Amino acid sequence: MIVCKNCENNYEGNFCPRCGQRYIEKRFTLKDSIVWLFSSVFNLERGFVPTTLQLITKPGVTIRNYLSGITVRYAHPFRFVFIWATISAILNVYFGFFEDSQEMMSQTFGEEANYNEEQIEFTKKSNEVIRNYMSLVIMATIPFMSFFSYLLFKKKKYNYAEHLIVNAYANASSIVIGLPLLVFYFFTDNITLISTLSFSIGAFVMIRVYKFFFEVNGFIAFLKYVLTFAFTFLSASIIGVIVVIVIAIAAKFLGLENPFEQAPSPQ
């Protein structure tokens, strides 16, 4: 018979039936702390690694299982995509892919747009914000994608919340499969090739998830993913323009030439 250290209830087994306290006999060790850290962050006891592997091999079955209520064997979709988005963001910065891709875009579009110094500075600051919050930027697109996939696959009778789960898992899968390209970029330094491959692989994975989950043919999955991506990109661009306009108006109201500089202190 064990006496619970939390509520002093007498019981047998590994957990107290009254308060749920786990029976711990030995002292805590460094190994326990490391295991706890990985279990808490990656939720390994809920199948983080198995979820990754099953989404790659059987995406349709895996997501349908989760939506049917079989959740204990899978990692939570939003935590799952957030972890992989964070890993991707770290590797993007570490291998220099993000900075190089932004530099390429600046050279490509900056010269044509003929930006002045303030606009160039604004663009740099915007890129810095994206760099610091890349994982959140990735996750911010999921509600948009889910809304448009909900409209395009409405006949499949899945609600918006279920589409959020589908797109969270689908985006995580595309991130996982695209990660080796970042390592490849470290050795090739070919930004155009890696950008093209990354976009193509990401699209292929998303189309594959749509195909097997919604049980449609490849052409329909391709067409509806393209529309979902296009509408998401358009919506994000419109919101981005609105945000820039609001910032510019606020900056003008505060008397700032550069929207990112501090407001002048009152005299």
Secondary structure, DSSP 4 states (H G I P E B T S, - for coil): -EE-TTT--EE-SSB-TTT-PBP--SPP-HHHHHHHHHHHHH-GGG-HHHHHHHHHH-HHHHHHHHHTT--TTS--HHHHHHHHHHHHHHHHHHTTHHHHHHHHHHHHHHHHHT--HHHHHHHHHHHHHHHHTHHHHHHHHHHHHHHHHHHHTGGG---HHHHHHHHHHHHHHHHHHHHHHHHHHHHH--HHHHHHHHHHHHHHHHHHHHHHHHT--HHHHHHHHHHHHHHHHHHHHHHHHHHHHHHHHHHHHHT-SSTTSPPPPP-
